[in-house]
């Protein structure tokens, strides 16, 4: 016959003896309220027998009637608020897809995508407890591997709308941060129209010399005595305003490889600064314009 695991004792209702025999607090609590919930004794009478407070017996008996045996155990308080499973998965996926993402940026992304902002300590704990994830695919390929420029820019806008900062977007898409700034600026100011490529050519020609001015210069150059400064003054008289000559055209035509100092020495005496020089040179060029 196998040996008994526990010694056999006579049943008793003595509260002092029950206190010695009970091994767990929950067992002792049940023995305290058992006559009340099982045999209908009043809590006040049981309080006189055990020396416990009557209010405590009333409260424990009511809790036992409502919750049963679960009321004997202390409620389990979670140390951490439980994070939804989709948020936990997103945290692990973000860190696996782009490891340089910092903790505070991950909390912002979770708040934007799920309306739930976990604390930085919660994110650190989840990353420490999670198993490493091997990422073989990316949500968005590098910027220059997308043939359609509009699609490449849309990816930048989507990441920014999810809470990614510009530095992380630039590193993830393998582009310069200025490209991210320019894309977001064009999206804000132009909307969908700013997604397509635009020509970098200037809209207006920066060329100042038109065909009329070229013909006037050609006619004036027929007089070999007119240098660049006199031609410039003559053009001003007929309403053609060009930039002042850096080197005399006549000297350049005669000496294409001459040094600037040599060309300066060949200027006419009337070349100078101010209104007086303009008046003198204009008078010298007048006969040419009159013919």
MOHU-V532021 format. One record per residue. N is the residue number from 1. SS is DSSP state (H for helix, E for strand, C for the rest). PHI is phi in radians with two decimals (none if undefined). PSI is psi in degrees with one decimal (NA if undefined). Layout:
BEGIN
n=N ss=SS phi=PHI psi=PSI
n=N ss=SS phi=PHI psi=PSI
END
This chain:
BEGIN
n=1 ss=C phi=none psi=128.5
n=2 ss=C phi=-1.18 psi=149.9
n=3 ss=C phi=-1.23 psi=149.7
n=4 ss=C phi=-1.28 psi=140.8
n=5 ss=C phi=-1.36 psi=-30.2
n=6 ss=C phi=-2.27 psi=145.0
n=7 ss=C phi=-1.23 psi=147.2
n=8 ss=C phi=-1.55 psi=128.2
n=9 ss=C phi=-2.20 psi=157.5
n=10 ss=C phi=-1.34 psi=138.3
n=11 ss=C phi=-1.06 psi=145.6
n=12 ss=C phi=-2.59 psi=153.9
n=13 ss=C phi=-1.94 psi=6.6
n=14 ss=C phi=-1.22 psi=121.8
n=15 ss=H phi=-1.12 psi=-37.5
n=16 ss=H phi=-1.11 psi=-40.8
n=17 ss=H phi=-1.21 psi=-37.8
n=18 ss=H phi=-1.12 psi=-36.1
n=19 ss=H phi=-1.10 psi=-36.0
n=20 ss=H phi=-1.30 psi=-31.5
n=21 ss=H phi=-1.46 psi=-25.3
n=22 ss=C phi=-1.24 psi=132.9
n=23 ss=C phi=-1.76 psi=-21.0
n=24 ss=C phi=-2.21 psi=150.3
n=25 ss=H phi=-1.07 psi=-35.7
n=26 ss=H phi=-1.15 psi=-36.4
n=27 ss=H phi=-1.16 psi=-40.8
n=28 ss=H phi=-1.17 psi=-37.7
n=29 ss=H phi=-1.12 psi=-39.8
n=30 ss=H phi=-1.16 psi=-41.7
n=31 ss=H phi=-1.11 psi=-27.9
n=32 ss=H phi=-1.24 psi=-40.2
n=33 ss=H phi=-1.77 psi=-0.5
n=34 ss=H phi=-1.03 psi=-46.9
n=35 ss=H phi=-1.07 psi=-27.7
n=36 ss=H phi=-1.33 psi=-48.6
n=37 ss=H phi=-1.49 psi=-20.2
n=38 ss=H phi=-1.78 psi=-39.4
n=39 ss=H phi=-1.95 psi=-1.3
n=40 ss=C phi=1.39 psi=18.7
n=41 ss=C phi=-1.18 psi=154.2
n=42 ss=C phi=-1.37 psi=145.9
n=43 ss=H phi=-1.05 psi=-33.0
n=44 ss=H phi=-1.15 psi=-42.1
n=45 ss=H phi=-1.12 psi=-42.2
n=46 ss=H phi=-1.17 psi=-32.3
n=47 ss=H phi=-1.14 psi=-37.4
n=48 ss=H phi=-1.17 psi=-33.9
n=49 ss=H phi=-1.27 psi=-36.2
n=50 ss=H phi=-1.82 psi=-17.2
n=51 ss=C phi=1.43 psi=5.3
n=52 ss=C phi=-1.42 psi=162.2
n=53 ss=C phi=-1.26 psi=136.9
n=54 ss=H phi=-1.13 psi=-37.1
n=55 ss=H phi=-1.11 psi=-36.2
n=56 ss=H phi=-1.14 psi=-40.2
n=57 ss=H phi=-1.17 psi=-40.1
n=58 ss=H phi=-1.04 psi=-46.9
n=59 ss=H phi=-1.16 psi=-43.0
n=60 ss=H phi=-1.21 psi=-35.7
n=61 ss=H phi=-1.19 psi=-40.5
n=62 ss=H phi=-1.15 psi=-40.2
n=63 ss=H phi=-1.14 psi=-38.2
n=64 ss=H phi=-1.16 psi=-37.8
n=65 ss=H phi=-1.12 psi=-34.5
n=66 ss=H phi=-1.42 psi=-47.4
n=67 ss=H phi=-1.91 psi=-8.3
n=68 ss=H phi=1.31 psi=-146.3
n=69 ss=H phi=-1.14 psi=-22.5
n=70 ss=H phi=-1.13 psi=-22.8
n=71 ss=H phi=-1.23 psi=-15.4
n=72 ss=H phi=-1.32 psi=-19.4
n=73 ss=C phi=-1.76 psi=147.0
n=74 ss=C phi=-1.18 psi=140.4
n=75 ss=C phi=-1.10 psi=138.9
n=76 ss=C phi=-1.45 psi=120.1
n=77 ss=C phi=-1.77 psi=120.5
n=78 ss=C phi=-1.27 psi=134.1
n=79 ss=C phi=-1.23 psi=-30.5
n=80 ss=C phi=-2.22 psi=140.6
n=81 ss=C phi=-1.17 psi=132.8
n=82 ss=C phi=-1.21 psi=129.3
n=83 ss=C phi=-1.53 psi=134.0
n=84 ss=C phi=-0.97 psi=149.5
n=85 ss=H phi=-1.08 psi=-38.6
n=86 ss=H phi=-1.16 psi=-32.6
n=87 ss=H phi=-1.24 psi=-40.8
n=88 ss=H phi=-1.08 psi=-44.4
n=89 ss=H phi=-1.12 psi=-39.1
n=90 ss=H phi=-1.15 psi=-37.8
n=91 ss=H phi=-1.09 psi=-47.0
n=92 ss=H phi=-1.15 psi=-39.1
n=93 ss=H phi=-1.18 psi=-40.0
n=94 ss=H phi=-1.10 psi=-45.7
n=95 ss=H phi=-1.18 psi=-33.3
n=96 ss=H phi=-1.29 psi=-37.1
n=97 ss=H phi=-1.29 psi=-38.5
n=98 ss=C phi=-2.44 psi=87.3
n=99 ss=C phi=-0.99 psi=-30.8
n=100 ss=C phi=-1.15 psi=-8.7
n=101 ss=C phi=-1.03 psi=129.7
n=102 ss=C phi=-1.50 psi=168.6
n=103 ss=H phi=-1.11 psi=-43.8
n=104 ss=H phi=-1.20 psi=-31.4
n=105 ss=H phi=-1.21 psi=-35.6
n=106 ss=H phi=-1.13 psi=-39.5
n=107 ss=H phi=-1.10 psi=-37.7
n=108 ss=H phi=-1.16 psi=-42.1
n=109 ss=H phi=-1.09 psi=-41.1
n=110 ss=H phi=-1.11 psi=-38.8
n=111 ss=H phi=-1.17 psi=-39.4
n=112 ss=H phi=-1.23 psi=-42.5
n=113 ss=H phi=-1.40 psi=-36.6
n=114 ss=H phi=-2.09 psi=-5.1
n=115 ss=C phi=1.22 psi=18.9
n=116 ss=C phi=-2.25 psi=117.9
n=117 ss=C phi=-1.87 psi=100.2
n=118 ss=C phi=-1.28 psi=155.4
n=119 ss=C phi=-1.29 psi=163.7
n=120 ss=H phi=-1.11 psi=-34.7
n=121 ss=H phi=-1.17 psi=-36.5
n=122 ss=H phi=-1.15 psi=-42.1
n=123 ss=H phi=-1.10 psi=-42.4
n=124 ss=H phi=-1.09 psi=-41.0
n=125 ss=H phi=-1.16 psi=-41.7
n=126 ss=H phi=-1.11 psi=-42.3
n=127 ss=H phi=-1.17 psi=-32.9
n=128 ss=H phi=-1.29 psi=-33.9
n=129 ss=H phi=-1.47 psi=-24.2
n=130 ss=C phi=-1.30 psi=151.7
n=131 ss=C phi=-1.35 psi=145.7
n=132 ss=C phi=-1.03 psi=137.0
n=133 ss=C phi=-1.89 psi=129.2
n=134 ss=C phi=-1.65 psi=118.0
n=135 ss=C phi=-1.73 psi=120.9
n=136 ss=C phi=-1.82 psi=-17.2
n=137 ss=C phi=-2.23 psi=155.9
n=138 ss=C phi=-1.97 psi=150.1
n=139 ss=C phi=-1.16 psi=-39.2
n=140 ss=C phi=-2.31 psi=127.9
n=141 ss=C phi=-1.22 psi=170.9
n=142 ss=C phi=-0.97 psi=154.6
n=143 ss=H phi=-0.99 psi=-45.2
n=144 ss=H phi=-1.40 psi=-2.7
n=145 ss=H phi=-1.62 psi=-2.1
n=146 ss=C phi=-1.69 psi=119.7
n=147 ss=C phi=-1.18 psi=-39.9
n=148 ss=C phi=-1.42 psi=118.0
n=149 ss=H phi=-1.12 psi=-35.5
n=150 ss=H phi=-1.12 psi=-42.0
n=151 ss=H phi=-1.13 psi=-37.8
n=152 ss=H phi=-1.11 psi=-37.6
n=153 ss=H phi=-1.34 psi=-33.1
n=154 ss=H phi=-1.09 psi=-37.1
n=155 ss=H phi=-1.07 psi=-39.5
n=156 ss=H phi=-1.10 psi=-43.5
n=157 ss=H phi=-1.16 psi=-38.9
n=158 ss=H phi=-1.16 psi=-43.2
n=159 ss=H phi=-1.10 psi=-41.3
n=160 ss=H phi=-1.15 psi=-36.3
n=161 ss=H phi=-1.22 psi=-21.6
n=162 ss=C phi=-1.46 psi=-8.3
n=163 ss=C phi=1.97 psi=0.0
n=164 ss=C phi=-1.21 psi=139.9
n=165 ss=C phi=-1.49 psi=169.6
n=166 ss=H phi=-1.17 psi=-33.5
n=167 ss=H phi=-1.14 psi=-44.4
n=168 ss=H phi=-1.20 psi=-37.3
n=169 ss=H phi=-1.09 psi=-43.9
n=170 ss=H phi=-1.11 psi=-40.5
n=171 ss=H phi=-1.23 psi=-39.3
n=172 ss=H phi=-1.21 psi=-40.2
n=173 ss=H phi=-1.53 psi=-4.0
n=174 ss=C phi=1.05 psi=51.4
n=175 ss=C phi=-2.37 psi=174.0
n=176 ss=C phi=-1.35 psi=150.4
n=177 ss=H phi=-1.14 psi=-28.0
n=178 ss=H phi=-1.10 psi=-32.9
n=179 ss=H phi=-1.13 psi=-38.6
n=180 ss=H phi=-1.14 psi=-44.6
n=181 ss=H phi=-1.03 psi=-47.1
n=182 ss=H phi=-1.12 psi=-41.3
n=183 ss=H phi=-1.11 psi=-45.4
n=184 ss=H phi=-1.18 psi=-36.0
n=185 ss=H phi=-1.14 psi=-42.5
n=186 ss=H phi=-1.17 psi=-34.0
n=187 ss=H phi=-1.17 psi=-38.5
n=188 ss=H phi=-1.24 psi=-41.9
n=189 ss=H phi=-1.48 psi=-35.3
n=190 ss=H phi=-1.98 psi=-17.2
n=191 ss=H phi=1.29 psi=-140.1
n=192 ss=H phi=-1.11 psi=-30.6
n=193 ss=H phi=-1.13 psi=-20.6
n=194 ss=H phi=-1.51 psi=3.8
n=195 ss=C phi=-1.44 psi=-31.4
n=196 ss=C phi=-1.38 psi=159.2
n=197 ss=C phi=-1.17 psi=149.3
n=198 ss=C phi=-2.20 psi=149.5
n=199 ss=C phi=-1.18 psi=137.9
n=200 ss=C phi=-1.54 psi=-0.7
n=201 ss=C phi=-1.24 psi=145.3
n=202 ss=C phi=-1.14 psi=142.8
n=203 ss=C phi=-1.23 psi=-34.2
n=204 ss=C phi=-2.05 psi=139.7
n=205 ss=C phi=-1.19 psi=135.0
n=206 ss=C phi=-1.54 psi=3.5
n=207 ss=C phi=-1.29 psi=124.8
n=208 ss=C phi=-1.64 psi=-28.5
n=209 ss=C phi=-1.48 psi=120.8
n=210 ss=C phi=-1.79 psi=-177.5
n=211 ss=H phi=-1.16 psi=-34.8
n=212 ss=H phi=-1.09 psi=-43.4
n=213 ss=H phi=-1.17 psi=-37.0
n=214 ss=H phi=-1.13 psi=-39.8
n=215 ss=H phi=-1.16 psi=-39.6
n=216 ss=H phi=-1.11 psi=-42.2
n=217 ss=H phi=-1.12 psi=-40.3
n=218 ss=H phi=-1.11 psi=-40.5
n=219 ss=H phi=-1.17 psi=-39.2
n=220 ss=H phi=-1.20 psi=-31.1
n=221 ss=C phi=-1.23 psi=-12.1
n=222 ss=C phi=-1.18 psi=-21.7
n=223 ss=C phi=-1.56 psi=109.1
n=224 ss=C phi=-1.16 psi=-13.7
n=225 ss=C phi=-1.47 psi=-8.0
n=226 ss=C phi=-1.63 psi=121.1
n=227 ss=C phi=-1.57 psi=-172.5
n=228 ss=H phi=-1.14 psi=-39.6
n=229 ss=H phi=-1.17 psi=-41.8
n=230 ss=H phi=-1.16 psi=-38.1
n=231 ss=H phi=-1.10 psi=-40.6
n=232 ss=H phi=-1.09 psi=-42.0
n=233 ss=H phi=-1.17 psi=-39.1
n=234 ss=H phi=-1.15 psi=-37.5
n=235 ss=H phi=-1.14 psi=-34.8
n=236 ss=H phi=-1.14 psi=-32.9
n=237 ss=H phi=-1.17 psi=-29.1
n=238 ss=C phi=-1.74 psi=12.0
n=239 ss=C phi=1.52 psi=16.0
n=240 ss=C phi=-1.86 psi=113.6
n=241 ss=C phi=-1.91 psi=109.3
n=242 ss=C phi=-2.00 psi=169.4
n=243 ss=C phi=-1.14 psi=146.4
n=244 ss=C phi=-1.04 psi=145.3
n=245 ss=C phi=-1.22 psi=134.6
n=246 ss=C phi=-1.36 psi=-38.1
n=247 ss=C phi=-2.31 psi=145.8
n=248 ss=C phi=-1.08 psi=129.9
n=249 ss=H phi=-1.11 psi=-38.4
n=250 ss=H phi=-1.10 psi=-42.5
n=251 ss=H phi=-1.16 psi=-37.9
n=252 ss=H phi=-1.19 psi=-33.1
n=253 ss=H phi=-1.26 psi=-34.6
n=254 ss=H phi=-1.43 psi=-37.3
n=255 ss=C phi=-2.26 psi=82.7
n=256 ss=C phi=-1.13 psi=-22.1
n=257 ss=C phi=-1.94 psi=15.3
n=258 ss=C phi=-1.24 psi=151.1
n=259 ss=C phi=-1.33 psi=154.4
n=260 ss=H phi=-1.01 psi=-37.2
n=261 ss=H phi=-1.14 psi=-36.8
n=262 ss=H phi=-1.17 psi=-39.4
n=263 ss=H phi=-1.19 psi=-34.1
n=264 ss=H phi=-1.12 psi=-36.7
n=265 ss=H phi=-1.22 psi=-17.3
n=266 ss=C phi=-1.62 psi=2.4
n=267 ss=C phi=-1.18 psi=147.9
n=268 ss=C phi=-1.13 psi=159.3
n=269 ss=C phi=-1.14 psi=-23.0
n=270 ss=C phi=-1.40 psi=-9.6
n=271 ss=C phi=-1.29 psi=123.9
n=272 ss=C phi=-2.94 psi=-160.3
n=273 ss=C phi=-1.99 psi=147.4
n=274 ss=C phi=1.84 psi=176.7
n=275 ss=H phi=-1.26 psi=-30.9
n=276 ss=H phi=-1.13 psi=-42.5
n=277 ss=H phi=-1.13 psi=-39.0
n=278 ss=H phi=-1.11 psi=-40.0
n=279 ss=H phi=-1.17 psi=-41.3
n=280 ss=H phi=-1.14 psi=-47.7
n=281 ss=H phi=-1.19 psi=-32.8
n=282 ss=H phi=-1.14 psi=-38.6
n=283 ss=H phi=-1.15 psi=-35.2
n=284 ss=H phi=-1.23 psi=-31.3
n=285 ss=H phi=-1.54 psi=-11.7
n=286 ss=H phi=-1.02 psi=-43.9
n=287 ss=H phi=-1.01 psi=-32.6
n=288 ss=H phi=-1.20 psi=-38.2
n=289 ss=H phi=-1.27 psi=-23.6
n=290 ss=H phi=-1.43 psi=-14.5
n=291 ss=C phi=-1.47 psi=NA
END
